[in-house]
């Protein structure tokens, strides 16, 4: 974004809630009782600033639960009355915006499936023209920083000044660890380009499973994210959508208590602080590399099993030569040395071969046994 558009965004508007800003609630509003119970139990934890719930649910395939729709909006009004907390819902088209404003929703967010469609984002922006309600924009499904920024720019152009971004990870076909690969470097770059823009992490959609939530939440805090959006449900295993990634309000409260919130202090040594910050970025990118390599080796082992079952040799020279030449060329095009890329891709290939050899050796060992 240009400096001119950056000046439009009100800096620190979300910081009124303190850091981290904590958003929680069910993936989907299912019944009035479920929404109110979740909200009141979250309120009792003392660890929530904003209550969320999905009213309209854009789903990947038809015949899935697509949300209760408009009848859930009065439930969110009751949440406001009972808890005194602001509420936020997802909108995916202009009609959703009109209804959300009619029922007094405090904050809106645009989901990943909508952000990926500039026509849909523009429709939402047009419906918001002249109404300066806070809007949070989730990253698109694919790792496209320009598309993410484009959604924010469309809202700025109609006069929205209280903007924020939500990092919920990126779809990746080969991912074996996360539901959506974090690719932390993208929100880091967004923050570099828009330093005044609050960025909230959505560990629920990054992880897709409960056991990773605490780790990803802590990583987001260590990266100085402004807040967290975490899905909570009174009976997570019975949730009508995304059951595996939701937790009870009480588990949520304990997890938030365990977070270490570090201060962002520059002190009297700005050069050292800058170096420390850059090293932290390197550390998280290196973590991402390990996750990617782990996923790659899992696929290599799957290929090894296929080769074993079909009596195929581990090494195919033509395939290896193709991979080597392709990535050396791409690396050089991106400013990396041929020597480095050749060494790296060779090491990765050798480790893949080693993983497949273990599978073959296990077969021979079982035969001898």
N, C-alpha and C positions, 0 to 999 in steps of 0.2 A: 504494500500500500504506500501511497505517497505521503509525504509529511503533512500535506494539506488535509487528507482524509484522516490521518492519525489524530490531528487536532480536534476533529469532530467528536471523537470518542471521549466520554467523561472518564478521566483517569481515576482509578480507585473506587468506583461506585460500588463494587461488590465487596470491597474491603470494610464496609460499614459493619459487616457481620463478623469481622475478625478473620484471622487466618489460622487454620484452613476454614473456608466456607464449606459447610457440611449439608449435603442434599441427600435425602433418603426417602424411601417409600416403595410401594410395590411396583413391579414391572408393569402389571396391568391392574386397573381397577376392576374388580370382579363383582363384588356386592358392596352395598353400603356398609354393612357390618364389618366386612374385611378391611375396607379402606379406613374406617374410623378407628377400629381396634389397632391396626398397624400404626396409624398416626399418633394415637394417644400413648401407645407403648414406646414409640420412638421419642415422643416428647418427655416421657418420664426418665429416659436415659440422660437427658440434659446435653446430648451430643448431636443435636440436629438444629439447623438454622432454617431450612426450607423443606417442605414436604412435596414429594413428586408422586405422580401416578400416570400410567399410560391410559388415556381415554380412547384414542383411536390408535390401532396397532397395525402399521404396514408390515405385512407378513410376506415371506418369500414365496409361499405356495398357497393356492386357494384352499378353502375348506378348513383353514386353521382359524383359531380364535382371533378375531380382528378388533377386539375391544368392545366395550359396552356402548360406546358412542355417547351421544348427548345426555342420556339419562345419568351418566356418571358425574356431570358437572355440578349438580346440586350437592353431591357427596363431598366434593372438594370445597364447596362453600361451607359446609358443616365442619370440615376439618379446620378451616380458618377460624370459625366461631369457637370451636372447642379448645384448640391449642393456641390460638393467637399468632400462629406462624404463617408466613406467606406460602403460597402454593404455586407449583409449576407443572405444566403439561406440555406434551408434544403436539405441534401442529404440522400438517402436511399439505394444506391447501388453504385458499382464501376463506372458504366457508368455515373451516376450523377456527381461523382467527376471529371471525365475526362472533362465533358462539363463545369462544374463550373470553373475549372482551365483554360480551353481554353478561356472562356469569362472574365477572370480576376476578379472573385469574391474574396473579401478580407478575409472573414471569413465564415466558414461552420458550420452548426450545425446538429447534429444527433437527430432525434425525438424519442419520447417515444416508439412508436411502433417498431422502429428499434433497440433501445437500448436493448429491451427485447430479441432480437435474436442474440446470439453471432456469428452465421455464417454470418449474414448481417454486423455486426460491423467489423468482420475480413476482409470481402471483401472490405469494405471502407478503412480500415487500409492498406491493401495491395495496394490499388490504390493510397494511399498517401505516400507510402514508398519513402523516399528521397525528399519529398516536405514538407517543414516546414511551412505550412499555419496554422493560428489559427483555432482550432476546439472546439466547445462547445458541451457538451453531456447532453441531457435531461435525467431526471430520468426515469427508466422503468415504465410501467403502474402500476405494482404491487410494494408494498413497500419492495423491495429487495435491500439492500445496497450493498451487494456483487456483484450483477449483474450490478449495476451502476458503481461501482469501476472497475469491469472487463472491461467495455467498455473503460474507461479511460486508463487502463493498456494496452489494445491492441494497442491503439494509441501511447502511450509512447514507446512501444517496436519497432515501425517502425520509431521512431525519431521525433515525434511531441512533441515540447517543449512548445508551447503556447496553453495550455489546459485550459478549464473552464467548469463548470457544470451549468446546468439550472434546477432549481426546479420548476416543473409545477404541482405538486400534484399527488395523487395516486388514481386510480380507486377504488371505493368501492360501492358495490351493494346497500347498505342501506343508502347511503348518501342523506340527504335532504336539505342541505344548499349550499354546493359547487358542482361544476361540478366534481372536483377532490379534495378529502380531502387533506389539506395541510400536515398534519403529520410533523410538523416542526422539530420534534426530529431527523428525518432522515438526512436532510441537516445539522443540527447542529452537528450530529455525523460525517458526512462526513468532515466537516470543522475541527473537532477535529483531525481526522486521517490525513487530508491533509491540514495543516494550510496555505500553500502557494497557494492553488488552489482557484482562483476566483469563487464565486458562485453568479449566477444571478437568480432572482426570476421572474417567468412568471405568474403574477396575472391573466392574461386573461384566461389561461387554468385552473387555480385553481378555479376562480370564475364562469366562464361561463355566467356571467351577469354583466352589467355595474355598478349596484349600489353598488357592493362590492369591486370594483377595488381600490378605494382610501384607504379603510381600510386595505386591504391585502398589498398594496404597502407600507403603513406606517409601518405595522408590519414587513415587510421584512427589511426596513431601520433600525428599532429599534433593529433587530437581527443582524445588521451589515453586511447584504448582500452587495455584491460589486456593484450590479446594478439591473436594471429592464428591462424586455422585455414585451412591452405592444402593443397590436394590435390596429391599427388605420386605418380608412377608410373615404373617403370623403363623402360617403353616407352609413353609417353603416347598416341601416335597409334594404338596397338593396344588401348587400354583398352576394356573391355566396357561402360563407361558414362562419360558426360561426358568424352570424350577431349579435346575442344578446350580445356578449362579446366585440365587437369593439366600438370605440368612434372616434369622429372627431378629426383631428389634434388640433383644437382650444380647445376642451374640455380636450384633453390630456395635452396640454401646461398649462392650468389652474390647472389641478390636480397636475402636477409636481411642480408647483410654491407653492402649499399648503403643500407639504411634509416638515416635520421637519427632517433635517439631523443632527444627533447628532455626536459629536466627540467621538472617541474611546480613551479616555485618561485614562491611568493607574495611573499617578501621583506618589506621594511619599508613597502611602499606598497599595502595591501590594496585601496584604492579604485581605483588604477590597474590592479592585477592583475585586478580584477573587470571593469573596462572593457575591458581587452585580451581577456579571455575572451569577453565578449559580442560584441566586434567579430569575433573568430574565428568564432563561431557564425554571425554575419551573413555573413561571407565564404563559408562552406561552403553556406549556404542560397542565396546568390547564385549560386554555382557550379551548384547544383541547378536554379535557375531557367534558367540558360543552357542546361543539358542538356535541360530540358523544352521550352524555346522552339526549340531545334535540332530536336528530335523533331517538334514541331508544324509547323515550316516544311518538313520533309521530306514530311510528309503533305500540306501545302498544295501542294507541287510535284507530288506524285502526282495530286492533284485537278486541277491545271493541265494535266497530260498527258491526263487523261481528258476534260477540257473541249475541249482542242485536237482530240483524236481524234474527238469527237462533235459538233464545231462548236457549242459552247455558249459563251455570253458569260462573261467572267470574273466580273462582278459580278451578283449576284442580290439586289436590294434587300430583298425580304421576308426572306431568310435573314439578311442583315446586321442588320436591325432586330430580329429575334428574338434573335440572339446578344447584341446590345448591351443590350436591355432585360433579358434574363435575368441577365446577369452584373453589371449595375449593381444590380439588386435583391438578388442574393446578396451582393455586396460590402457594401452598406449594412447588410444583416442581420448581417454579421460585424464591424461597427464601422468599416468603411472609408468614406471620403468618396465621394459620388457623383462629384465632380469628378475625383478620382484614378482611380477605376475606369473612368470614361468615357474619360479620356485614355489610360489603359493599353490598354484593349481596342481603342480606335480605332487606336493605334499598331501593335498586333499585327495588326489586320486590314489596315492599309495595307501592312505589310511582306509579308503573305501575298499581297495583290494584286500587289505589286511582283515577288514571286517568280514568280507565274503570268504576269505580263506578259513577263518575260524569256523564258519558254518560248514564248509566242506570237510574240515578236519573233524568236527563233531560227528559228521555222518560216518567217516572212516572209523572213528573210535567206537561208535555204537555197533558197527558191523563186527569189529574184532571182539567186542565184549560179548 
